[in-house]
Amino acid sequence: MSSKGDLAISLAGLSDLATGLRSIKKRMDDTGQVDRALGHGELGSGKARDSLDGFMHGWRDGRKEIDSGLESVAKMAESVVEQLTKTDQELKDALLKHQDGGK
């Protein structure tokens, strides 16, 4: 167990997080655009159509932000995994070299 203040990171968990975030992004992308041109009176009133148009415009804007956020966090998680794995290997190599008498 780690004592209070020790940092513990699950590299497998971070890698899984990156994969999961990319999966969410892909599923969102696969839904495609849900908007389409609506005919006059198709929703029963112009107010309903205007409300739907406003929602769809906001959804497109929000979706871009969500996509960007998912990708950013996935990249950060992958970067942490890569850097910690590299550092761990470098420490291991240095320790082995030291144990071999610096050879």
MIDOSE-1310 file (N, C-alpha, C; in nm, 2 decimals, decimal comma, always signed):
residues 103
mssk	+0,08/-0,12/+0,00/+0,00/+0,00/+0,00/+0,09/+0,12/+0,00; +0,04/+0,23/-0,06/+0,12/+0,35/-0,06/+0,08/+0,43/+0,06; +0,18/+0,51/+0,11/+0,16/+0,60/+0,22/+0,10/+0,73/+0,17; +0,05/+0,80/+0,27/-0,02/+0,93/+0,24/+0,07/+1,02/+0,16
gdla	+0,03/+1,07/+0,05/+0,11/+1,16/-0,04/+0,18/+1,09/-0,15; +0,18/+0,96/-0,15/+0,24/+0,89/-0,27/+0,15/+0,90/-0,39; +0,21/+0,91/-0,50/+0,13/+0,92/-0,63/+0,13/+0,78/-0,69; +0,01/+0,73/-0,72/-0,01/+0,60/-0,78/-0,09/+0,62/-0,91
isla	-0,04/+0,57/-1,02/-0,11/+0,59/-1,15/-0,12/+0,45/-1,21; -0,24/+0,41/-1,25/-0,26/+0,29/-1,33/-0,24/+0,32/-1,47; -0,13/+0,27/-1,53/-0,10/+0,29/-1,67/-0,21/+0,22/-1,76; -0,24/+0,10/-1,71/-0,35/+0,02/-1,79/-0,48/+0,10/-1,78
glsd	-0,51/+0,16/-1,66/-0,63/+0,24/-1,65/-0,63/+0,36/-1,74; -0,52/+0,43/-1,75/-0,51/+0,55/-1,84/-0,52/+0,51/-1,98; -0,46/+0,40/-2,02/-0,47/+0,35/-2,16/-0,61/+0,31/-2,19; -0,68/+0,24/-2,10/-0,82/+0,21/-2,12/-0,90/+0,34/-2,13
latg	-0,87/+0,44/-2,05/-0,94/+0,56/-2,06/-0,93/+0,62/-2,19; -0,81/+0,63/-2,25/-0,79/+0,69/-2,38/-0,87/+0,61/-2,49; -0,87/+0,48/-2,47/-0,94/+0,39/-2,57/-1,09/+0,42/-2,56; -1,14/+0,43/-2,43/-1,28/+0,45/-2,41/-1,33/+0,59/-2,46
lrsi	-1,25/+0,69/-2,44/-1,28/+0,82/-2,49/-1,29/+0,82/-2,64; -1,19/+0,76/-2,71/-1,20/+0,75/-2,85/-1,32/+0,67/-2,90; -1,36/+0,57/-2,83/-1,48/+0,49/-2,86/-1,60/+0,58/-2,85; -1,61/+0,66/-2,75/-1,72/+0,75/-2,74/-1,73/+0,85/-2,85
kkrm	-1,61/+0,90/-2,89/-1,60/+1,00/-3,00/-1,64/+0,93/-3,13; -1,60/+0,81/-3,15/-1,63/+0,74/-3,27/-1,78/+0,71/-3,28; -1,84/+0,67/-3,17/-1,99/+0,64/-3,17/-2,06/+0,77/-3,20; -2,01/+0,89/-3,14/-2,08/+1,01/-3,17/-2,07/+1,05/-3,32
ddtg	-1,95/+1,02/-3,37/-1,93/+1,05/-3,52/-2,01/+0,96/-3,60; -2,03/+0,84/-3,56/-2,11/+0,74/-3,64/-2,26/+0,77/-3,64; -2,30/+0,86/-3,55/-2,45/+0,89/-3,55/-2,48/+0,99/-3,66; -2,37/+1,05/-3,72/-2,39/+1,14/-3,83/-2,47/+1,26/-3,79
qvdr	-2,51/+1,34/-3,89/-2,58/+1,46/-3,86/-2,73/+1,42/-3,85; -2,79/+1,46/-3,74/-2,93/+1,42/-3,72/-3,03/+1,52/-3,78; -2,97/+1,63/-3,82/-3,06/+1,74/-3,88/-3,09/+1,71/-4,02; -3,19/+1,76/-4,07/-3,23/+1,76/-4,21/-3,33/+1,87/-4,23
algh	-3,34/+1,90/-4,36/-3,44/+2,01/-4,39/-3,58/+1,97/-4,36; -3,65/+2,05/-4,29/-3,79/+2,02/-4,26/-3,88/+2,10/-4,35; -3,98/+2,03/-4,39/-4,08/+2,10/-4,48/-4,17/+2,19/-4,39; -4,23/+2,29/-4,46/-4,32/+2,38/-4,40/-4,43/+2,31/-4,33
gelg	-4,45/+2,33/-4,20/-4,56/+2,27/-4,13/-4,54/+2,12/-4,09; -4,42/+2,07/-4,12/-4,39/+1,93/-4,09/-4,40/+1,90/-3,94; -4,36/+2,00/-3,86/-4,36/+1,99/-3,71/-4,49/+2,05/-3,65; -4,57/+2,10/-3,73/-4,70/+2,15/-3,68/-4,70/+2,30/-3,66
sgka	-4,59/+2,36/-3,63/-4,59/+2,50/-3,62/-4,45/+2,56/-3,65; -4,44/+2,68/-3,69/-4,32/+2,74/-3,72/-4,23/+2,76/-3,60; -4,30/+2,78/-3,48/-4,23/+2,79/-3,36/-4,15/+2,67/-3,32; -4,21/+2,55/-3,34/-4,15/+2,42/-3,31/-4,03/+2,41/-3,41
rdsl	-4,04/+2,44/-3,53/-3,93/+2,43/-3,63/-3,82/+2,52/-3,59; -3,85/+2,64/-3,55/-3,75/+2,74/-3,51/-3,67/+2,69/-3,39; -3,75/+2,63/-3,30/-3,68/+2,58/-3,17/-3,59/+2,46/-3,21; -3,64/+2,38/-3,30/-3,55/+2,26/-3,34/-3,43/+2,31/-3,41
dgfm	-3,45/+2,41/-3,50/-3,33/+2,47/-3,57/-3,23/+2,53/-3,47; -3,28/+2,60/-3,37/-3,19/+2,66/-3,27/-3,12/+2,55/-3,19; -3,19/+2,44/-3,16/-3,12/+2,33/-3,09/-3,02/+2,27/-3,17; -3,05/+2,24/-3,30/-2,95/+2,17/-3,39/-2,83/+2,26/-3,41
hgwr	-2,84/+2,39/-3,42/-2,73/+2,48/-3,43/-2,64/+2,47/-3,31; -2,70/+2,48/-3,19/-2,63/+2,47/-3,07/-2,56/+2,33/-3,05; -2,63/+2,23/-3,09/-2,58/+2,09/-3,08/-2,45/+2,08/-3,17; -2,45/+2,13/-3,29/-2,33/+2,12/-3,37/-2,22/+2,19/-3,31
dgrk	-2,24/+2,31/-3,25/-2,13/+2,38/-3,18/-2,08/+2,31/-3,06; -2,18/+2,26/-2,98/-2,14/+2,18/-2,86/-2,07/+2,05/-2,89; -2,11/+1,99/-3,00/-2,05/+1,86/-3,04/-1,90/+1,88/-3,08; -1,87/+1,99/-3,15/-1,74/+2,02/-3,18/-1,65/+2,03/-3,06
eids	-1,70/+2,10/-2,95/-1,63/+2,11/-2,83/-1,61/+1,98/-2,76; -1,72/+1,90/-2,76/-1,71/+1,77/-2,70/-1,61/+1,68/-2,77; -1,61/+1,68/-2,90/-1,51/+1,60/-2,98/-1,37/+1,65/-2,95; -1,35/+1,78/-2,95/-1,22/+1,83/-2,92/-1,17/+1,79/-2,78
gles	-1,26/+1,80/-2,68/-1,23/+1,77/-2,54/-1,19/+1,62/-2,53; -1,27/+1,53/-2,59/-1,25/+1,39/-2,58/-1,11/+1,36/-2,64; -1,08/+1,41/-2,76/-0,95/+1,39/-2,82/-0,84/+1,44/-2,74; -0,85/+1,56/-2,68/-0,75/+1,62/-2,60/-0,71/+1,53/-2,48
vakm	-0,82/+1,49/-2,41/-0,79/+1,41/-2,29/-0,74/+1,27/-2,33; -0,78/+1,21/-2,44/-0,73/+1,09/-2,48/-0,58/+1,10/-2,51; -0,54/+1,21/-2,58/-0,40/+1,23/-2,61/-0,32/+1,25/-2,49; -0,37/+1,33/-2,39/-0,30/+1,35/-2,26/-0,28/+1,21/-2,19
aesv	-0,38/+1,13/-2,19/-0,37/+1,00/-2,12/-0,26/+0,92/-2,19; -0,26/+0,91/-2,32/-0,16/+0,83/-2,39/-0,02/+0,89/-2,37; -0,01/+1,02/-2,37/+0,12/+1,08/-2,34/+0,18/+1,04/-2,20; +0,09/+1,05/-2,10/+0,13/+1,01/-1,97/+0,18/+0,86/-1,97
veql	+0,10/+0,78/-2,03/+0,14/+0,63/-2,04/+0,27/+0,62/-2,11; +0,29/+0,68/-2,22/+0,42/+0,67/-2,29/+0,54/+0,72/-2,21; +0,52/+0,84/-2,15/+0,63/+0,90/-2,08/+0,67/+0,82/-1,95; +0,57/+0,78/-1,88/+0,59/+0,70/-1,76/+0,65/+0,56/-1,79
tktd	+0,61/+0,50/-1,90/+0,67/+0,38/-1,95/+0,81/+0,40/-1,99; +0,84/+0,50/-2,06/+0,98/+0,53/-2,10/+1,07/+0,56/-1,98; +1,02/+0,64/-1,88/+1,09/+0,67/-1,76/+1,12/+0,54/-1,68; +1,02/+0,46/-1,67/+1,03/+0,33/-1,60/+1,14/+0,25/-1,66
qelk	+1,14/+0,24/-1,79/+1,24/+0,16/-1,86/+1,38/+0,22/-1,84; +1,39/+0,35/-1,85/+1,52/+0,41/-1,83/+1,57/+0,39/-1,69; +1,49/+0,40/-1,59/+1,52/+0,37/-1,45/+1,57/+0,22/-1,43; +1,49/+0,13/-1,50/+1,53/-0,01/-1,49/+1,66/-0,03/-1,55
dall	+1,69/+0,02/-1,67/+1,82/+0,01/-1,74/+1,93/+0,06/-1,66; +1,91/+0,18/-1,59/+2,01/+0,24/-1,51/+2,04/+0,15/-1,39; +1,94/+0,10/-1,33/+1,96/+0,01/-1,21/+2,03/-0,12/-1,25; +2,00/-0,18/-1,36/+2,07/-0,30/-1,41/+2,21/-0,27/-1,44
khqd	+2,24/-0,15/-1,50/+2,38/-0,11/-1,53/+2,45/-0,10/-1,40; +2,39/-0,03/-1,30/+2,46/-0,01/-1,17/+2,49/-0,15/-1,10; +2,39/-0,24/-1,11/+2,41/-0,37/-1,05/+2,52/-0,45/-1,12; +2,54/-0,43/-1,24/+2,65/-0,49/-1,32/+2,78/-0,42/-1,30
ggk	+2,79/-0,33/-1,21/+2,91/-0,26/-1,18/+2,94/-0,15/-1,28; +2,84/-0,09/-1,35/+2,85/+0,02/-1,44/+2,90/-0,02/-1,58; +2,89/-0,15/-1,61/+2,94/-0,20/-1,74/+2,83/-0,18/-1,84
